[in-house]
């Protein structure tokens, strides 16, 4: 690729594709949960925000319809690991998601305006989008998953 010289060195030669014969870097960021802290003052560094929303967030949660991101967070929440094939964990994840969905407001992209205007109070979101929300609404914070259920 003509412009490949501009790609950061850390992404030029990666273990899953030595010398980048089959892939190209596209985006970099994280997936977490954006939360309006005026509505919820608890710990935001957990997927429980959308997997088992606290009462004050029930019906106010958006989940981006990016299933690889949502599934990864749900699997971690259920105590599984990346790309698990453990059917017990996957059944637990399915059951948790089915139970959680009625507590959500929506599954939608484009949360910058909606969260900035307080139309949505929490969302599974990407770091870049969450940054843009915070520029317009400093009450919104960005949390990462770190707690699994027991």
Backbone as a chain_set.jsonl record, in Angstrom:
{"seq": "XXXXXXXXXXXXXXXXXXXXXXXXXXXXXXXXXXXXXXXXXXXXXXXXXXXXXXXXXXXXXXXXXXXXXXXXXXXXXXXXXXXXXXXXXXXXXXXXXXXXXXXXXXXXXXXXXXXXXXXXXXXXXXXXXXXXXXXXXXXXXXXXXXXXXX", "coords": {"N": [[0.84, -1.171, 0.0], [0.539, 2.152, -0.819], [0.516, 4.197, 1.13], [1.381, 2.972, 3.441], [3.705, 3.438, 4.818], [3.095, 5.376, 6.635], [1.82, 4.165, 8.708], [1.85, 3.379, 12.123], [4.73, 1.915, 13.606], [4.249, -0.158, 15.444], [2.027, -1.429, 14.463], [2.697, -2.46, 12.022], [3.981, -4.973, 11.679], [2.564, -7.676, 12.748], [1.729, -10.333, 15.086], [-0.384, -12.046, 14.209], [-0.394, -11.774, 11.49], [2.27, -11.869, 9.999], [4.429, -9.54, 8.483], [2.286, -8.345, 7.271], [0.704, -9.546, 5.11], [-1.941, -10.257, 4.601], [-3.723, -8.566, 5.847], [-4.769, -5.275, 6.938], [-4.208, -2.469, 9.047], [-7.001, -0.859, 10.488], [-8.765, 0.571, 12.359], [-8.33, 1.892, 15.683], [-9.054, 1.558, 19.057], [-11.101, 1.491, 22.014], [-13.76, -0.42, 23.532], [-16.31, 0.385, 25.673], [-18.312, 1.613, 28.359], [-20.337, 4.386, 28.255], [-21.479, 6.742, 30.549], [-23.877, 8.862, 32.025], [-23.006, 10.714, 34.655], [-24.556, 12.277, 36.33], [-26.898, 10.99, 36.664], [-26.256, 8.425, 37.469], [-24.22, 7.303, 39.994], [-22.623, 5.221, 40.687], [-20.151, 2.539, 40.284], [-18.685, 2.604, 37.144], [-17.07, 0.985, 35.738], [-17.732, -1.593, 34.708], [-19.422, -4.218, 33.017], [-21.889, -4.693, 33.971], [-23.457, -2.477, 33.877], [-24.871, -2.535, 31.467], [-25.555, -5.21, 31.267], [-26.881, -5.955, 33.57], [-28.597, -3.689, 34.429], [-28.545, -1.064, 36.872], [-31.3, 0.077, 38.887], [-31.812, 2.878, 38.439], [-30.983, 3.183, 35.848], [-32.423, 1.516, 34.227], [-34.19, 1.086, 31.26], [-32.939, 3.214, 30.096], [-30.714, 2.671, 28.704], [-28.507, 2.3, 26.0], [-27.329, 0.057, 23.542], [-24.707, -0.507, 21.419], [-25.168, -1.856, 18.175], [-23.111, -3.709, 17.525], [-22.071, -6.625, 17.3], [-19.728, -8.2, 17.794], [-18.261, -6.676, 19.603], [-20.121, -6.341, 21.707], [-20.605, -9.007, 22.409], [-18.042, -9.799, 23.266], [-17.716, -8.224, 25.583], [-19.877, -9.209, 27.064], [-19.188, -11.916, 27.365], [-16.833, -11.688, 28.892], [-17.981, -10.552, 31.153], [-19.528, -12.679, 32.023], [-17.576, -14.307, 32.905], [-15.995, -15.655, 31.104], [-13.464, -16.144, 28.507], [-11.671, -14.47, 25.821], [-12.837, -15.287, 22.617], [-14.029, -17.684, 23.424], [-15.0, -21.13, 23.393], [-16.446, -22.463, 25.114], [-19.283, -24.025, 25.942], [-20.928, -23.869, 28.168], [-20.346, -21.36, 29.263], [-21.111, -19.78, 27.061], [-23.867, -20.333, 26.895], [-24.665, -19.239, 29.308], [-24.069, -16.555, 28.776], [-25.884, -16.07, 26.673], [-28.322, -16.361, 28.09], [-28.059, -14.287, 29.963], [-27.989, -12.022, 28.26], [-30.514, -12.183, 27.03], [-32.133, -11.76, 29.256], [-31.323, -9.185, 29.906], [-31.971, -7.49, 27.742], [-34.755, -6.488, 27.725], [-34.486, -4.41, 29.505], [-33.219, -2.389, 28.253], [-33.14, 0.667, 26.375], [-32.597, 1.044, 23.67], [-30.976, -0.235, 20.67], [-28.523, 1.038, 19.002], [-26.496, 3.026, 16.797], [-24.448, 6.009, 16.773], [-24.362, 7.804, 19.133], [-23.444, 10.27, 19.973], [-24.833, 12.827, 19.771], [-27.261, 12.124, 21.04], [-26.479, 11.316, 23.626], [-25.175, 13.605, 24.416], [-27.276, 15.381, 24.603], [-28.707, 14.289, 26.65], [-30.686, 12.449, 25.975], [-30.218, 9.781, 25.892], [-28.902, 7.969, 28.548], [-26.917, 6.183, 29.179], [-24.567, 4.115, 27.443], [-23.282, 1.309, 25.692], [-20.301, 1.863, 24.167], [-17.859, 3.338, 21.95], [-14.46, 4.381, 22.486], [-13.625, 6.704, 21.039], [-16.068, 7.864, 20.191], [-17.179, 8.291, 22.689], [-15.432, 10.191, 23.683], [-16.059, 12.37, 22.016], [-18.66, 12.813, 22.922], [-18.156, 13.666, 25.568], [-16.912, 16.108, 25.092], [-19.068, 17.7, 24.508], [-20.767, 17.248, 26.616], [-19.815, 17.293, 29.691], [-20.65, 15.785, 31.865], [-20.717, 13.161, 31.25], [-19.068, 10.094, 31.573], [-16.513, 7.649, 30.838], [-16.299, 4.226, 31.06], [-14.551, 1.115, 31.64], [-14.766, -2.42, 31.132], [-14.258, -4.479, 33.913], [-15.073, -6.201, 35.817], [-16.256, -9.391, 36.567], [-19.171, -11.487, 36.853], [-19.92, -13.607, 39.586]], "CA": [[0.0, 0.0, 0.0], [1.324, 3.363, -0.993], [0.549, 5.011, 2.346], [1.7, 2.116, 4.573], [4.831, 4.029, 5.562], [2.537, 6.246, 7.662], [1.254, 3.345, 9.781], [2.738, 3.254, 13.277], [5.566, 0.7, 13.57], [3.67, -1.234, 16.258], [0.966, -2.106, 13.717], [3.18, -2.889, 10.714], [4.304, -6.405, 11.669], [1.809, -8.195, 13.884], [1.859, -11.791, 15.2], [-1.397, -12.793, 13.475], [-0.17, -11.611, 10.054], [3.645, -11.362, 9.824], [4.684, -8.726, 7.28], [1.007, -7.817, 6.769], [0.367, -10.065, 3.784], [-3.371, -10.497, 4.413], [-4.577, -7.628, 6.58], [-4.3, -3.892, 7.067], [-4.833, -1.818, 10.2], [-8.146, -0.043, 10.099], [-9.089, 1.497, 13.436], [-7.854, 1.486, 16.988], [-9.784, 2.18, 20.145], [-11.629, 0.541, 22.984], [-15.201, -0.444, 23.721], [-16.639, 0.455, 27.09], [-19.651, 2.091, 28.648], [-20.472, 5.811, 28.564], [-22.539, 6.896, 31.545], [-24.095, 10.201, 32.547], [-22.761, 10.604, 36.096], [-25.569, 12.977, 37.123], [-27.967, 10.029, 36.872], [-25.728, 7.225, 38.115], [-22.953, 7.634, 40.667], [-21.919, 3.985, 41.034], [-18.992, 2.12, 39.504], [-18.986, 2.467, 35.711], [-16.082, 0.084, 35.142], [-18.298, -2.936, 34.702], [-20.453, -4.473, 32.014], [-23.192, -4.766, 34.651], [-24.216, -1.29, 33.464], [-25.843, -2.918, 30.439], [-25.951, -6.612, 31.434], [-27.815, -5.99, 34.698], [-28.616, -2.261, 34.759], [-29.119, -0.636, 38.146], [-32.665, 0.594, 38.745], [-31.862, 4.231, 37.867], [-30.628, 3.161, 34.419], [-33.331, 0.639, 33.48], [-34.929, 1.823, 30.235], [-32.155, 4.379, 29.658], [-29.465, 2.09, 28.203], [-28.351, 1.966, 24.59], [-26.258, -0.892, 23.244], [-24.371, -0.429, 19.994], [-25.439, -3.145, 17.539], [-21.846, -4.248, 17.016], [-22.144, -7.829, 18.103], [-18.431, -8.708, 18.261], [-17.92, -5.896, 20.797], [-21.081, -6.65, 22.765], [-20.366, -10.385, 22.845], [-16.793, -9.848, 24.033], [-17.993, -7.677, 26.913], [-20.793, -10.123, 27.751], [-18.424, -13.122, 27.723], [-15.98, -11.319, 30.032], [-18.886, -10.363, 32.291], [-19.951, -14.006, 32.475], [-16.416, -15.034, 33.415], [-15.306, -16.363, 30.031], [-12.329, -15.495, 27.878], [-11.777, -14.08, 24.42], [-13.068, -16.35, 21.63], [-14.327, -18.937, 24.105], [-15.88, -22.125, 22.794], [-17.054, -23.13, 26.261], [-20.737, -23.937, 25.756], [-21.55, -23.458, 29.426], [-20.208, -19.9, 29.318], [-21.91, -19.182, 25.99], [-25.281, -20.419, 27.288], [-24.834, -18.236, 30.368], [-24.087, -15.257, 28.087], [-27.185, -15.962, 25.986], [-29.366, -16.139, 29.086], [-27.871, -12.944, 30.522], [-28.391, -11.033, 27.253], [-31.972, -12.251, 26.873], [-32.71, -11.119, 30.449], [-30.954, -7.765, 29.93], [-32.531, -6.711, 26.629], [-35.959, -5.713, 28.053], [-34.115, -3.268, 30.353], [-32.553, -1.408, 27.402], [-33.952, 1.601, 25.605], [-32.369, 0.915, 22.228], [-29.732, -0.749, 20.096], [-28.359, 2.03, 17.951], [-25.225, 3.727, 16.658], [-24.602, 7.459, 16.761], [-24.794, 8.281, 20.443], [-22.852, 11.557, 20.336], [-25.881, 13.831, 20.011], [-28.262, 11.631, 21.995], [-25.924, 11.38, 24.981], [-24.88, 15.014, 24.704], [-28.557, 16.022, 24.931], [-29.332, 13.504, 27.727], [-31.77, 11.599, 25.486], [-29.755, 8.459, 26.322], [-28.069, 8.245, 29.724], [-25.763, 5.276, 29.18], [-24.471, 3.351, 26.204], [-22.071, 0.623, 25.272], [-19.83, 2.859, 23.222], [-16.438, 3.311, 21.632], [-13.694, 5.45, 23.139], [-13.657, 7.927, 20.228], [-17.41, 8.431, 20.283], [-17.348, 8.773, 24.062], [-14.654, 11.428, 23.782], [-16.851, 13.424, 21.38], [-19.78, 13.108, 23.824], [-17.64, 14.435, 26.705], [-16.647, 17.475, 24.654], [-20.34, 18.419, 24.527], [-21.452, 17.027, 27.886], [-18.791, 16.829, 30.632], [-21.213, 14.891, 32.875], [-20.596, 11.788, 30.767], [-17.774, 9.458, 31.826], [-16.295, 6.427, 30.062], [-15.787, 3.144, 31.891], [-14.098, -0.129, 31.003], [-15.165, -3.648, 31.832], [-13.216, -5.1, 34.731], [-15.646, -7.1, 36.817], [-17.085, -10.508, 36.116], [-20.084, -11.971, 37.871], [-19.397, -14.816, 40.242]], "C": [[0.886, 1.235, 0.0], [1.527, 4.144, 0.32], [0.991, 4.226, 3.59], [2.849, 2.658, 5.418], [4.349, 4.936, 6.702], [1.894, 5.482, 8.821], [2.294, 3.219, 10.887], [3.475, 1.908, 13.231], [4.914, -0.459, 14.328], [2.593, -2.014, 15.518], [1.448, -2.644, 12.36], [3.473, -4.384, 10.625], [3.692, -7.018, 12.909], [1.838, -9.723, 13.905], [0.849, -12.578, 14.373], [-1.258, -12.672, 11.963], [1.23, -11.031, 9.831], [3.823, -10.693, 8.46], [3.407, -8.216, 6.606], [0.702, -8.253, 5.33], [-1.136, -10.109, 3.525], [-4.284, -9.476, 5.089], [-3.945, -6.243, 6.602], [-4.948, -3.286, 8.309], [-5.938, -0.875, 9.732], [-8.457, 1.003, 11.155], [-8.438, 0.996, 14.719], [-8.64, 2.25, 18.025], [-10.251, 1.11, 21.103], [-13.147, 0.611, 22.971], [-15.453, -0.479, 25.216], [-18.064, 0.93, 27.258], [-19.583, 3.578, 28.987], [-21.669, 5.973, 29.484], [-22.645, 8.359, 31.96], [-24.037, 10.117, 34.069], [-23.735, 11.418, 36.943], [-26.741, 12.051, 37.437], [-27.504, 8.823, 37.669], [-24.362, 7.536, 38.712], [-22.156, 6.4, 41.069], [-20.73, 3.722, 40.123], [-19.391, 1.936, 38.041], [-18.01, 1.532, 35.011], [-16.541, -1.365, 35.218], [-19.353, -3.052, 33.599], [-21.824, -4.662, 32.651], [-24.065, -3.575, 34.279], [-25.241, -1.65, 32.393], [-26.321, -4.361, 30.59], [-26.958, -6.805, 32.569], [-27.948, -4.56, 35.219], [-29.188, -1.988, 36.145], [-30.456, 0.056, 37.889], [-32.722, 1.956, 38.065], [-31.497, 4.277, 36.381], [-31.538, 2.256, 33.586], [-34.161, 1.491, 32.522], [-34.194, 3.032, 29.691], [-30.827, 3.957, 29.031], [-29.55, 1.88, 26.693], [-27.194, 0.973, 24.475], [-25.965, -0.782, 21.76], [-24.599, -1.799, 19.365], [-24.202, -3.704, 16.83], [-21.571, -5.514, 17.82], [-20.79, -8.386, 18.55], [-17.999, -7.971, 19.524], [-18.831, -6.256, 21.965], [-20.836, -8.059, 23.301], [-19.089, -10.491, 23.671], [-17.027, -9.345, 25.45], [-18.892, -8.609, 27.718], [-20.068, -11.394, 28.196], [-17.516, -12.824, 28.911], [-16.83, -11.179, 31.289], [-19.296, -11.705, 32.886], [-18.78, -14.859, 32.959], [-15.657, -15.821, 32.37], [-14.151, -15.562, 29.472], [-12.586, -15.201, 26.415], [-11.906, -15.318, 23.531], [-13.358, -17.701, 22.276], [-15.216, -19.844, 23.259], [-16.601, -22.906, 23.88], [-18.572, -22.945, 26.203], [-21.466, -23.524, 27.034], [-21.5, -21.945, 29.563], [-21.094, -19.246, 28.269], [-23.412, -19.261, 26.288], [-25.59, -19.403, 28.385], [-24.933, -16.838, 29.754], [-25.421, -15.052, 27.386], [-28.288, -15.639, 26.98], [-29.279, -14.744, 29.697], [-28.325, -11.862, 29.54], [-29.906, -11.011, 27.056], [-32.659, -11.567, 28.054], [-32.455, -9.61, 30.457], [-31.722, -6.936, 28.903], [-33.812, -5.936, 26.974], [-35.665, -4.474, 28.919], [-33.423, -2.159, 29.556], [-33.579, -0.504, 26.732], [-33.836, 1.313, 24.113], [-31.083, 0.157, 21.938], [-29.483, 0.113, 18.867], [-26.93, 2.56, 17.941], [-25.476, 5.222, 16.88], [-25.083, 8.053, 18.059], [-24.269, 9.673, 20.796], [-23.912, 12.592, 20.662], [-26.858, 13.38, 21.091], [-27.751, 11.678, 23.422], [-25.588, 12.814, 25.372], [-26.129, 15.749, 25.18], [-29.307, 15.323, 26.063], [-30.566, 12.728, 27.277], [-31.493, 10.137, 25.828], [-28.779, 8.721, 27.455], [-26.884, 7.303, 29.885], [-25.772, 4.471, 27.894], [-23.18, 2.553, 26.165], [-21.563, 1.477, 24.123], [-18.336, 2.694, 22.974], [-15.743, 4.519, 22.251], [-13.745, 6.754, 22.349], [-15.002, 8.626, 20.287], [-17.647, 9.008, 21.674], [-16.58, 10.072, 24.288], [-15.44, 12.598, 23.182], [-18.06, 13.809, 22.243], [-19.297, 14.005, 24.961], [-17.313, 15.881, 26.321], [-17.912, 18.332, 24.723], [-21.057, 18.32, 25.869], [-20.459, 16.444, 28.894], [-19.324, 15.949, 31.76], [-21.095, 13.422, 32.481], [-19.172, 11.289, 31.005], [-17.717, 8.145, 31.058], [-15.661, 5.376, 30.956], [-15.415, 1.928, 31.065], [-14.585, -1.308, 31.806], [-13.997, -4.137, 32.685], [-13.768, -6.092, 35.74], [-16.492, -8.176, 36.167], [-18.065, -10.883, 37.225], [-19.497, -13.245, 38.455], [-20.366, -15.951, 40.082]], "O": [[1.862, 1.322, 0.745], [2.607, 4.681, 0.566], [0.974, 4.777, 4.691], [2.941, 2.358, 6.609], [5.108, 5.229, 7.625], [1.472, 6.089, 9.805], [3.473, 2.982, 10.62], [2.895, 0.889, 12.856], [5.012, -1.611, 13.904], [2.274, -3.14, 15.899], [0.654, -3.233, 11.625], [3.231, -4.995, 9.583], [4.242, -6.894, 14.003], [1.96, -10.348, 12.851], [1.169, -13.659, 13.88], [-1.932, -13.39, 11.225], [1.371, -9.85, 9.513], [3.414, -11.226, 7.429], [3.458, -7.71, 5.485], [0.471, -7.42, 4.453], [-1.572, -10.011, 2.378], [-5.501, -9.528, 4.912], [-2.758, -6.069, 6.325], [-6.113, -3.561, 8.594], [-5.812, -0.193, 8.715], [-8.416, 2.2, 10.871], [-8.048, -0.167, 14.825], [-8.864, 3.453, 17.887], [-9.839, -0.046, 21.008], [-13.74, 1.567, 22.471], [-14.867, -1.289, 25.935], [-18.92, 0.682, 26.409], [-18.859, 3.98, 29.898], [-22.738, 5.415, 29.237], [-21.636, 9.016, 32.215], [-24.912, 9.521, 34.697], [-23.746, 11.267, 38.165], [-27.493, 12.303, 38.378], [-28.267, 8.262, 38.455], [-23.457, 7.983, 38.007], [-21.121, 6.52, 41.725], [-20.351, 4.561, 39.305], [-20.327, 1.196, 37.737], [-18.122, 1.316, 33.804], [-15.835, -2.237, 35.723], [-20.073, -2.099, 33.3], [-22.821, -4.78, 31.939], [-25.29, -3.66, 34.359], [-26.358, -1.131, 32.405], [-27.391, -4.704, 30.088], [-27.785, -7.716, 32.525], [-27.475, -4.246, 36.311], [-30.181, -2.593, 36.549], [-30.702, 0.559, 36.793], [-33.578, 2.182, 37.209], [-31.686, 5.305, 35.73], [-31.428, 2.236, 32.36], [-34.76, 2.49, 32.922], [-34.755, 3.798, 28.907], [-29.928, 4.778, 28.848], [-30.536, 1.352, 26.179], [-26.215, 1.047, 25.218], [-26.862, -0.942, 20.932], [-24.252, -2.812, 19.973], [-24.268, -4.116, 15.672], [-20.93, -5.48, 18.87], [-20.721, -9.0, 19.615], [-17.427, -8.583, 20.427], [-18.361, -6.453, 23.085], [-20.857, -8.276, 24.512], [-19.062, -11.202, 24.676], [-16.585, -9.971, 26.413], [-18.691, -8.781, 28.92], [-20.315, -11.891, 29.295], [-17.437, -13.626, 29.841], [-16.439, -11.636, 32.364], [-19.398, -11.849, 34.104], [-18.971, -16.002, 33.374], [-14.756, -16.587, 32.714], [-13.89, -14.44, 29.906], [-13.591, -15.627, 25.846], [-11.157, -16.282, 23.689], [-12.978, -18.743, 21.741], [-16.071, -19.376, 22.508], [-17.284, -23.891, 23.6], [-19.077, -21.838, 26.393], [-22.52, -22.89, 26.968], [-22.492, -21.317, 29.935], [-21.762, -18.255, 28.56], [-24.15, -18.332, 25.957], [-26.654, -18.784, 28.386], [-25.773, -16.034, 30.158], [-26.023, -13.983, 27.49], [-29.099, -14.745, 26.743], [-30.301, -14.094, 29.923], [-28.973, -10.894, 29.94], [-30.506, -9.944, 26.931], [-33.657, -10.87, 27.872], [-33.278, -8.844, 30.958], [-32.083, -5.793, 29.18], [-33.939, -4.793, 26.537], [-36.515, -3.591, 29.043], [-33.081, -1.114, 30.111], [-34.738, -0.879, 26.552], [-34.828, 1.331, 23.383], [-30.239, -0.06, 22.807], [-30.132, -0.047, 17.833], [-26.243, 2.539, 18.962], [-26.605, 5.632, 17.147], [-26.106, 8.738, 18.088], [-24.632, 10.203, 21.846], [-23.881, 13.18, 21.743], [-27.237, 14.167, 21.957], [-28.494, 12.037, 24.335], [-25.707, 13.186, 26.539], [-26.058, 16.623, 26.043], [-30.421, 15.721, 26.402], [-31.408, 12.381, 28.105], [-32.42, 9.353, 26.03], [-27.921, 9.597, 27.344], [-25.955, 7.59, 30.64], [-26.826, 4.181, 27.328], [-22.12, 3.046, 26.55], [-22.318, 1.782, 23.2], [-17.645, 1.989, 23.711], [-16.369, 5.548, 22.504], [-13.896, 7.819, 22.948], [-15.065, 9.848, 20.418], [-18.239, 10.078, 21.821], [-17.044, 10.951, 25.013], [-15.485, 13.683, 23.762], [-18.442, 14.978, 22.297], [-19.951, 14.996, 25.287], [-17.43, 16.78, 27.154], [-17.842, 19.537, 24.966], [-21.853, 19.189, 26.224], [-20.279, 15.227, 28.945], [-18.536, 15.416, 32.541], [-21.348, 12.538, 33.299], [-18.199, 11.971, 30.682], [-18.75, 7.597, 30.674], [-14.604, 5.61, 31.543], [-15.897, 1.737, 29.949], [-14.793, -1.209, 33.015], [-12.864, -4.197, 32.207], [-13.004, -6.753, 36.444], [-17.339, -7.894, 35.319], [-17.809, -10.623, 38.401], [-18.646, -13.878, 37.83], [-20.11, -17.054, 40.564]]}, "num_chains": 1, "name": "protein.A"}
